[in-house]
Amino acid sequence: MNNPLNHHHRRSIRLRDYDYTQNGLYFVTVCVNKRQPLLGNVSDGEMKLSDAGKMIEEFWNKLPEKF
């Protein structure tokens, strides 16, 4: 069972006065179960998506249609 008093505290790396609601490029990190490479692997400097990674990419690309 998770104990809310036993969670990690991290320092925010967000810019203090930056408006993150504005258009721009953002880097997103997605972590999955126990940091397993379930979505693919980097090989020769290129991301090779697994079938699950391709499914997530397809959903990600459709997000603008939903919002």
C-alpha positions as CSV (number, residue, x, y, z in Angstrom):
1,M,0.0,0.0,0.0
2,N,1.3,3.5,-0.8
3,N,2.0,5.8,2.0
4,P,1.5,9.4,1.0
5,L,4.1,10.4,3.6
6,N,6.7,8.2,1.9
7,H,6.7,9.8,-1.6
8,H,9.7,11.5,-3.2
9,H,9.9,15.3,-3.4
10,R,11.5,16.7,-6.5
11,R,12.6,20.2,-7.3
12,S,10.6,21.7,-10.2
13,I,12.7,22.4,-13.3
14,R,10.0,24.6,-14.8
15,L,10.9,28.2,-15.5
16,R,9.4,30.4,-12.8
17,D,7.8,33.1,-15.0
18,Y,7.2,31.1,-18.2
19,D,3.6,30.6,-19.4
20,Y,3.5,26.9,-20.3
21,T,0.0,27.4,-21.9
22,Q,1.5,29.2,-24.9
23,N,2.3,27.4,-28.1
24,G,5.8,26.0,-28.3
25,L,7.9,22.9,-28.4
26,Y,8.0,20.8,-25.2
27,F,10.1,17.8,-24.3
28,V,8.0,15.0,-22.8
29,T,9.4,12.0,-21.0
30,V,7.1,9.0,-20.6
31,C,8.1,6.3,-18.0
32,V,6.4,3.0,-18.0
33,N,6.3,0.0,-15.7
34,K,9.7,-0.4,-13.9
35,R,11.4,1.6,-16.7
36,Q,11.1,-1.3,-19.1
37,P,11.6,-0.4,-22.8
38,L,8.0,-1.4,-23.6
39,L,7.6,1.4,-26.2
40,G,10.7,0.7,-28.2
41,N,14.5,1.1,-28.1
42,V,17.1,3.6,-29.4
43,S,19.3,2.0,-32.0
44,D,22.0,3.8,-33.9
45,G,20.7,7.1,-32.6
46,E,17.2,6.4,-33.9
47,M,14.0,5.4,-31.9
48,K,12.7,2.1,-33.1
49,L,9.1,1.8,-31.8
50,S,7.6,-1.5,-30.7
51,D,4.0,-2.3,-31.6
52,A,2.9,-0.7,-28.3
53,G,5.0,2.3,-29.1
54,K,3.4,2.6,-32.5
55,M,0.0,2.5,-30.9
56,I,0.9,5.2,-28.4
57,E,2.4,7.3,-31.3
58,E,-0.8,7.0,-33.2
59,F,-2.9,8.1,-30.2
60,W,-0.4,11.0,-29.4
61,N,-0.7,12.3,-33.0
62,K,-4.5,12.4,-32.7
63,L,-4.5,14.4,-29.5
64,P,-4.9,17.8,-31.3
65,E,-8.2,16.5,-32.7
66,K,-9.5,15.8,-29.2
67,F,-8.7,19.2,-27.6
